[in-house]
Amino acid sequence: MRDRTLQEIIVAAIRPFHTRRAFAKALGLSESHVGRIANGKVTTTDLDTCLILTRFSDATAAEVLRAAGHHTFLALIEKHFGPGHARVPVELAPDEAHCLMQLRQLPKYERDAVEAVVDCFASRKHRGASSGRTRPAGRSGHGP
């Protein structure tokens, strides 16, 4: 079986996010850089991006580094840590996994709305504009 290209790895990694924009944002990369890799216009990237991509793809660090042409660095890692590195898992709590699964099932415009709300709350937290409440007072008006 042949090695996957960086383009093939990133295209597969984008699928669960539905958009390049959402994927790029989750990785902390520019959407244009992700797009150039996904379009095959860029066939390599820096080591940091390779390791970040490993966390958000089904590829091992070795596979991503090989695909990005970092053979010397990969050889050095395998010399010190051994070959066949396992994928770096993204640890999610059960409630986080449930939220992510629900979010992925929403249409794009609804995901964008949820993202805007989360961004709003996150920016309020960083500015210190919290209401002081840590949990909702109740669910009145939201069903039985």
N, C-alpha and C positions, 0 to 999 in steps of 0.2 A: 504494500500500500504506500502511495506517495505521501510526502509531507504536505499539509495544507499551507496555502499562502496566507500572508497577513490579511489580505483582502477577504479570503474565505473565513478566517477566524473572526474578523470583526463583523462581517455581514451576519454570521450566525449569532454572534453576541448581541447584535442590535435587535433581533426579532422579538424577544420578550418585552422590550421597551417600546415597541411599535414605531418609534420615530428616532431618527438620528439625533434630533435635538434632545430628547429625553435621555438617550444613552450618553451623549456628550456631557450633559449636565450632571448625570450620576457619576461619571468618571472624573469630572472636573477638567474636561478638555474642551477645546473650541469645536463648535459644530463643523466649521470648515475643514479642520484637520481630520476629524472623523470621516467627513464626506470624501476627502481626497484619498484616504486609505480604502474606504468602501468602494470607491470608483476605480481603484487600481492605479491611480495617478501617483500615489506615494507607496513605495514598497518596503520602507523601513521607518522606524521611529526611535526615539530615545529610550534608554533603559527604563526610566521611571514609567513611561507610558506603557511599555511592554509588561511590567509587573502589575500595573493597575489593570490592564486588559486581562491579565491572567485571573484576577479576582472576579471579573464580570463575564467570563466566558467558560466554555467547557474545555478549554485547552490548558495543558500544563505550562508551567513557566518555561520549561525546556522547549516545548513546541512553539510558543510565541517568540522566544528569543531566536530560535532557529529560523522561523519565518521572517523575522525582521533583520536577519543577516548578522546577528551578534554572536557568531560562532566562537570567537576568541573568549568572550566573556562567559559563554555557556560552557566551554571547555574548562575554564578556570573554576566555575561553580561545581561542575561535575567532578573535577579533580579533588576538591575539598569536601564536598558533601555527598558525592556519589551520583550515579546516573538515575534517570527516571523519576524526576521530581513529581510529587503529587500536586494536584490542583490546590491552590490556596482557597480554602472554603470561605464563603461569606456566612458568618454566623448570624442567624436570625432567630429571635425569640418566636415562639408559636404565634403570639398575637401580631408580631410584625409580618410573619409569613402570610398570615390570614389577610391582613390589610393589603399587602402587596398583591396577593392573588385576586382580591376583590378589585383593586385599582386596575390591574391589567385587563379585566373583563369590561371595563367601561369604554364607551366610545371616546375618541380623541378629544372632542370638545369638553366632555365631562372630566377627563383626566386633567386637561389644562385648567379647568376651574378648580379642581382639588389642589393642583399644584400652586395656583395663585393664592388660595386660602392658606396652605401650609407656609408658603413664602411670607405671607403677611404676618402670621403668628411668629415665625422664626425671626423676622426683622424686628417685631415688637419686643421679643425676648432680648435680643442683642442691644436694643436701645434702652432696656429697663422699663418699658411701658406696660408692665404686667398689672393686671387688676388685683393681684395678690391671691386670687383663688387658684388652687391647684387642681380641683376637680369640679365638674359641673354640679350645680346645686340640685338639679333634678331633671327629669325628662318630661315635664308637663307639656301637654299638647303634642306629644310624639307617640300616640297610640295608647292602648289600654294599660 
